[in-house]
Every structure is written in structure tokens, then in C-alpha cells.
């Protein structure tokens, strides 16, 4: 039978999502997860591939606002729910969906597309580069202590029901977005993600808990977490599982971590998604006993090279000609002159000789400032054509704060 790709409609949601779940192992998500993702779906941005009445491929994107170096928020497509039925692999379905999706993103005027990858090897051929990384820490709190800054003792902590302080926590998060590239300004409805807590996902841990940090009656930080109790012959050895932690200053940050380290009947803290430059790693007495692991997180694709490069600022003045290779989106192919600084940038087509040559995938990797052009060049993925251009561009593209995606989508 032939296949047909079409825009998703509400009546097809269950079949579409069932195909996605089957592709990811066949374990059904909790009802509250289904409800949230159904509510967040922008149906005119989602596509299904159908063979008769059977859905055999899925993809979609959310309308996001992405923080970039300089603090601006850029319209970005958050690519999600990508799957092809195992019975229909190697038939060009994924390529066709990626083609239509990027054409749709371009037509919407969005210069950037982003995704998190279940298998990173899949998306490089469509121009996505790994742009941010996430740190996981498993901390033995019986052997790791914290050295906290002055003012930590002035921060008041109190328990709160997550829903009761949710609006104040979201307001604090919103103030933080422009401070770190890669963060997402949460659009209406997305605030619900922070409270999602299906019992089936707890694996023996408690319901979601929250503690807030306050100074002079104002909220200056929060941590949401769960506790998984455990015991052996020597006594209690529970684990604190951190969901998220945000704070406005070093003292509030330290106060929250100190609280997590000191919860009764526990001997470990697990944090599964933290920035690679998290303050935690400077507060701890023994970073080795934090068992830090780093993995890829956000993958970036420049859909419109000129507009994307103009949308961010540059740490130092830069004036380079980039020769960009982009076979999948050929409108990006060719030479672009980028002139920019901390105040902004202009990026236009040029016939001038190129200073650097690279693929759109590698330009996406460097876009948020967390992957240096020099490191890409060391792997043969960026070629310097004018002496000195690589060093100039590497510094300019960098970010003072490591880019970080705070939650998946």
C-alpha cells in the first residue's frame, strides 16, 4: 500500500500517539501524561504518515522561544514525537517527514529548530548539531560536604505544596531564562510540566515535594524533588531525587543544596539534568564522589542561517565570511558575511572569499556558545581559510554561561 502524510487532527490523536508509544517500546504512559501532551499539541504543526487507516510515522513541533547568547529570545520549532513504525523502516518515511517539517518551519518564519534525540546518530544527516550538554550527578552525601558563601544562613527555607507556590516559582524561572542560552521561555500550558507527577513514574519514591527559599518575604529560589526511602542492616540510606532547582543568587542556591544534602534518613542526592557549569560543582568538598556524567541534550538546526546568526549577540567583535554546506536545506548553501558584537549582528550573502568553511550541522552545534569552533576544527569539521579567523570566531561565538536545556519536550 502507499503511504500518505497529513496534518494531525484531534480525532487521530490516539492512533498517532499509540504509534509513538509502540516505537518507544510499547509501554503506555500514564493518563495524566497523555492528557498533558494532547493539550499541548499544536495540531497544525504535527504530521502523521498513514498507510490506509494505520499510522506508521509521527512527527511534530512546538512553538518555542529559545534563549540565545546576548539574552534575546528567538522563535524556534521544538521538534518532538518523531517515530517510524518498525514495520516501515528504510522506506524514506523519516526523510519525507523531516523534509516537510523543515519546509513548514521555514514558512512560519522560524530561523531555528531544536530537538532532543533518543538516538543522536539519526539527526546529523538532517543538519542538527549537538549544542548543549547536561550533567548528571549521584552524590554520596555521607562523604561530601558543602562550603557555602556568606549570607546562606540568612535565607529562610520552608516546605510548600508544589501547586501552592507554582505561580511564584514560574515567575522566578521566567526571570532566569535570558541569563543562560538554551533555556525555553515557557509558553502558556507548559507550566503544567513542572507539576506532572504520575505515580507510575515514581519507582518507589514519594510524591513530588517542594521547598522554597525566601528573603525578606520574597521567593528567591525553589527545589522540587522526591525522596526514595531505603534501609539496610546499617540503617537508613534513602535517596533524594532532584527534579529541578532554580535560585536568584549564590546564597539561595547554596541554601537549597544544603537542605537537599541534609534531609533525614537519606545518604544520596541524584540530579539528572544540571548545567555543566552548575554552582554545585564548586560548592562540594569532593567532586569525584559526585559521580558526574555528561551527555548530549539539545540539538540545534539553523533553518535560516542569516536570520539565526543575526538573532544572537557575540561576545567580542567578529567579522568573518562563513562558507556553509547544507545539502538538506540548500537555500542555506554558500557564503555568508557575519558582522557582530555584544549589541547585535548582521549576516548577509556575499561573494567575498570565505574565512571559515563548515556544515550547517556544525554551525548549529556552535550556535549557543557551548561547543567551540576550535574544538570542531580539531576534529576536521571546521576549516580555517584565513589565518586568525578561527580564533576570532571561536571567542565571539562563546557564552559566559554554559547553554542548558532545563526540561525535555
FENRASUL-V98791 format. One record per residue. N is the residue number from 1. RES is the residue in three letters. BURIAL is # if it has 24 or more other C-alpha atoms within 12 Angstrom, else .. Layout:
# FENRASUL-V98791
N_RES_BURIAL + N_RES_BURIAL
This chain:
# FENRASUL-V98791
1_UNK_. + 2_UNK_. + 3_UNK_. + 4_UNK_. + 5_UNK_# + 6_UNK_# + 7_UNK_# + 8_UNK_# + 9_UNK_. + 10_UNK_. + 11_UNK_. + 12_UNK_# + 13_UNK_# + 14_UNK_. + 15_UNK_. + 16_UNK_# + 17_UNK_# + 18_UNK_# + 19_UNK_# + 20_UNK_# + 21_UNK_# + 22_UNK_# + 23_UNK_# + 24_UNK_. + 25_UNK_. + 26_UNK_. + 27_UNK_. + 28_UNK_. + 29_UNK_. + 30_UNK_. + 31_UNK_. + 32_UNK_. + 33_UNK_# + 34_UNK_. + 35_UNK_. + 36_UNK_. + 37_UNK_# + 38_UNK_# + 39_UNK_. + 40_UNK_# + 41_UNK_# + 42_UNK_# + 43_UNK_# + 44_UNK_. + 45_UNK_# + 46_UNK_# + 47_UNK_# + 48_UNK_# + 49_UNK_# + 50_UNK_# + 51_UNK_. + 52_UNK_. + 53_UNK_. + 54_UNK_# + 55_UNK_# + 56_UNK_# + 57_UNK_# + 58_UNK_# + 59_UNK_# + 60_UNK_# + 61_UNK_# + 62_UNK_# + 63_UNK_# + 64_UNK_# + 65_UNK_# + 66_UNK_# + 67_UNK_# + 68_UNK_# + 69_UNK_# + 70_UNK_# + 71_UNK_# + 72_UNK_# + 73_UNK_# + 74_UNK_# + 75_UNK_# + 76_UNK_# + 77_UNK_# + 78_UNK_# + 79_UNK_# + 80_UNK_# + 81_UNK_# + 82_UNK_# + 83_UNK_# + 84_UNK_# + 85_UNK_# + 86_UNK_. + 87_UNK_. + 88_UNK_# + 89_UNK_. + 90_UNK_. + 91_UNK_. + 92_UNK_. + 93_UNK_# + 94_UNK_# + 95_UNK_# + 96_UNK_# + 97_UNK_# + 98_UNK_# + 99_UNK_# + 100_UNK_# + 101_UNK_# + 102_UNK_# + 103_UNK_# + 104_UNK_# + 105_UNK_# + 106_UNK_# + 107_UNK_. + 108_UNK_. + 109_UNK_. + 110_UNK_# + 111_UNK_# + 112_UNK_# + 113_UNK_# + 114_UNK_# + 115_UNK_# + 116_UNK_# + 117_UNK_# + 118_UNK_. + 119_UNK_. + 120_UNK_. + 121_UNK_. + 122_UNK_. + 123_UNK_# + 124_UNK_# + 125_UNK_. + 126_UNK_# + 127_UNK_# + 128_UNK_# + 129_UNK_# + 130_UNK_# + 131_UNK_# + 132_UNK_# + 133_UNK_# + 134_UNK_# + 135_UNK_# + 136_UNK_# + 137_UNK_# + 138_UNK_# + 139_UNK_# + 140_UNK_# + 141_UNK_# + 142_UNK_# + 143_UNK_. + 144_UNK_# + 145_UNK_# + 146_UNK_# + 147_UNK_. + 148_UNK_# + 149_UNK_. + 150_UNK_. + 151_UNK_. + 152_UNK_# + 153_UNK_. + 154_UNK_. + 155_UNK_# + 156_UNK_# + 157_UNK_# + 158_UNK_# + 159_UNK_. + 160_UNK_. + 161_UNK_. + 162_UNK_# + 163_UNK_. + 164_UNK_. + 165_UNK_# + 166_UNK_# + 167_UNK_. + 168_UNK_# + 169_UNK_# + 170_UNK_# + 171_UNK_. + 172_UNK_# + 173_UNK_# + 174_UNK_# + 175_UNK_. + 176_UNK_# + 177_UNK_# + 178_UNK_# + 179_UNK_# + 180_UNK_# + 181_UNK_# + 182_UNK_# + 183_UNK_# + 184_UNK_# + 185_UNK_# + 186_UNK_# + 187_UNK_. + 188_UNK_. + 189_UNK_. + 190_UNK_# + 191_UNK_# + 192_UNK_# + 193_UNK_# + 194_UNK_# + 195_UNK_# + 196_UNK_# + 197_UNK_# + 198_UNK_. + 199_UNK_. + 200_UNK_. + 201_UNK_. + 202_UNK_. + 203_UNK_. + 204_UNK_. + 205_UNK_. + 206_UNK_# + 207_UNK_# + 208_UNK_# + 209_UNK_# + 210_UNK_# + 211_UNK_# + 212_UNK_# + 213_UNK_# + 214_UNK_# + 215_UNK_. + 216_UNK_. + 217_UNK_. + 218_UNK_. + 219_UNK_# + 220_UNK_# + 221_UNK_# + 222_UNK_# + 223_UNK_# + 224_UNK_# + 225_UNK_# + 226_UNK_# + 227_UNK_# + 228_UNK_# + 229_UNK_# + 230_UNK_. + 231_UNK_. + 232_UNK_. + 233_UNK_. + 234_UNK_. + 235_UNK_. + 236_UNK_. + 237_UNK_. + 238_UNK_# + 239_UNK_# + 240_UNK_# + 241_UNK_# + 242_UNK_# + 243_UNK_# + 244_UNK_# + 245_UNK_# + 246_UNK_# + 247_UNK_# + 248_UNK_# + 249_UNK_# + 250_UNK_# + 251_UNK_# + 252_UNK_# + 253_UNK_# + 254_UNK_# + 255_UNK_# + 256_UNK_# + 257_UNK_# + 258_UNK_# + 259_UNK_# + 260_UNK_# + 261_UNK_# + 262_UNK_. + 263_UNK_# + 264_UNK_. + 265_UNK_# + 266_UNK_# + 267_UNK_# + 268_UNK_# + 269_UNK_# + 270_UNK_# + 271_UNK_# + 272_UNK_# + 273_UNK_# + 274_UNK_# + 275_UNK_# + 276_UNK_# + 277_UNK_# + 278_UNK_# + 279_UNK_# + 280_UNK_# + 281_UNK_# + 282_UNK_. + 283_UNK_# + 284_UNK_# + 285_UNK_. + 286_UNK_. + 287_UNK_# + 288_UNK_. + 289_UNK_. + 290_UNK_# + 291_UNK_. + 292_UNK_# + 293_UNK_. + 294_UNK_. + 295_UNK_# + 296_UNK_# + 297_UNK_# + 298_UNK_# + 299_UNK_# + 300_UNK_# + 301_UNK_# + 302_UNK_# + 303_UNK_# + 304_UNK_# + 305_UNK_# + 306_UNK_# + 307_UNK_# + 308_UNK_# + 309_UNK_# + 310_UNK_# + 311_UNK_# + 312_UNK_# + 313_UNK_# + 314_UNK_# + 315_UNK_# + 316_UNK_# + 317_UNK_# + 318_UNK_# + 319_UNK_# + 320_UNK_# + 321_UNK_# + 322_UNK_# + 323_UNK_# + 324_UNK_# + 325_UNK_# + 326_UNK_# + 327_UNK_. + 328_UNK_# + 329_UNK_# + 330_UNK_. + 331_UNK_. + 332_UNK_# + 333_UNK_# + 334_UNK_# + 335_UNK_# + 336_UNK_# + 337_UNK_# + 338_UNK_# + 339_UNK_# + 340_UNK_# + 341_UNK_# + 342_UNK_# + 343_UNK_. + 344_UNK_# + 345_UNK_# + 346_UNK_# + 347_UNK_# + 348_UNK_# + 349_UNK_# + 350_UNK_. + 351_UNK_. + 352_UNK_. + 353_UNK_. + 354_UNK_# + 355_UNK_# + 356_UNK_# + 357_UNK_# + 358_UNK_# + 359_UNK_# + 360_UNK_# + 361_UNK_# + 362_UNK_# + 363_UNK_# + 364_UNK_# + 365_UNK_# + 366_UNK_# + 367_UNK_# + 368_UNK_# + 369_UNK_# + 370_UNK_# + 371_UNK_# + 372_UNK_# + 373_UNK_# + 374_UNK_# + 375_UNK_. + 376_UNK_# + 377_UNK_# + 378_UNK_. + 379_UNK_. + 380_UNK_. + 381_UNK_# + 382_UNK_# + 383_UNK_# + 384_UNK_# + 385_UNK_. + 386_UNK_. + 387_UNK_. + 388_UNK_. + 389_UNK_# + 390_UNK_# + 391_UNK_# + 392_UNK_# + 393_UNK_# + 394_UNK_# + 395_UNK_# + 396_UNK_# + 397_UNK_# + 398_UNK_# + 399_UNK_# + 400_UNK_. + 401_UNK_# + 402_UNK_# + 403_UNK_# + 404_UNK_# + 405_UNK_# + 406_UNK_# + 407_UNK_# + 408_UNK_# + 409_UNK_#
